[in-house]
Amino acid sequence: MFVDVLGGSVDAAVVVSNDSDLKMPVDVVRHHVPLGLINPTKGYPSGALNAAPTTGAGGHWWYQLTSADFMNHQLPETVGRLTRPVGW
């Protein structure tokens, strides 16, 4: 992501993480393109990844995945010759 954004080959980026170790690349990316940040954990978003929606390039957004997101976006029980394992 970092290389692609700095190279000018993307117009926006989405990061699925709540890892504060990404603070530096996320901050740099926000100054160049809009960034969507998706928190896949149950916990609060990492404070290190917070910023105003208008920071840098602006147009940034945040979302926290819920169990309903996972349940509502499952593949069908059967896809071609493949079937979902029992209990999934």
C-alpha positions in Angstrom: 0.0 0.0 0.0 2.7 2.4 1.0 4.7 2.0 -2.2 1.6 2.1 -4.4 0.3 5.3 -2.8 3.7 7.1 -3.0 4.1 5.9 -6.5 0.8 7.5 -7.5 -0.8 4.3 -8.8 -3.8 4.3 -6.4 -6.6 6.9 -5.7 -7.6 5.5 -2.3 -6.7 2.7 0.1 -8.5 0.5 2.6 -6.7 -1.1 5.6 -8.2 -4.0 7.6 -6.3 -3.9 10.8 -6.3 -2.4 14.3 -2.6 -2.7 14.7 -1.0 0.4 16.1 2.3 -0.6 14.5 0.7 0.7 11.2 0.6 4.3 12.6 3.4 5.6 10.4 2.3 4.2 7.0 -1.3 5.0 7.7 -0.4 8.6 8.6 1.7 9.0 5.5 -1.0 7.5 3.2 -3.7 9.8 4.7 -1.7 12.8 3.4 -1.8 11.5 -0.2 -5.1 9.7 -0.7 -8.4 9.0 1.2 -8.1 6.0 3.5 -10.7 3.6 4.8 -9.8 1.9 8.1 -11.7 -1.3 9.0 -11.3 -2.6 12.6 -11.7 -6.4 12.5 -11.6 -6.7 16.4 -14.2 -6.4 19.1 -12.1 -3.8 20.9 -11.9 -0.1 20.5 -10.1 1.3 17.5 -6.4 1.8 18.2 -5.8 5.5 19.2 -2.6 5.5 17.2 -4.7 5.0 14.0 -7.2 7.8 14.7 -7.3 11.1 12.8 -9.8 13.6 11.6 -11.7 12.7 8.4 -10.3 15.9 6.9 -6.6 15.1 7.7 -4.2 15.4 4.7 -6.1 14.4 1.5 -9.4 14.1 3.4 -12.3 11.8 2.8 -11.2 9.2 5.3 -13.6 6.8 7.0 -13.7 4.1 9.7 -15.8 1.0 10.2 -15.8 -1.8 12.9 -16.7 -5.3 11.7 -19.4 -7.0 13.7 -20.3 -10.7 13.9 -23.4 -9.9 11.7 -21.0 -8.7 9.0 -19.4 -12.2 8.9 -22.7 -14.1 9.2 -24.4 -12.1 6.5 -21.6 -12.5 4.0 -21.0 -16.3 3.9 -20.8 -18.3 0.7 -23.7 -20.6 0.1 -23.5 -24.1 1.6 -22.7 -25.5 -1.8 -20.5 -23.9 -4.4 -20.1 -26.1 -7.4 -18.7 -29.4 -6.1 -17.6 -27.9 -2.8 -19.7 -27.9 0.4 -19.3 -26.0 3.6 -18.0 -28.2 6.5 -20.5 -29.2 9.1 -20.7 -26.7 11.9 -19.6 -23.7 9.9 
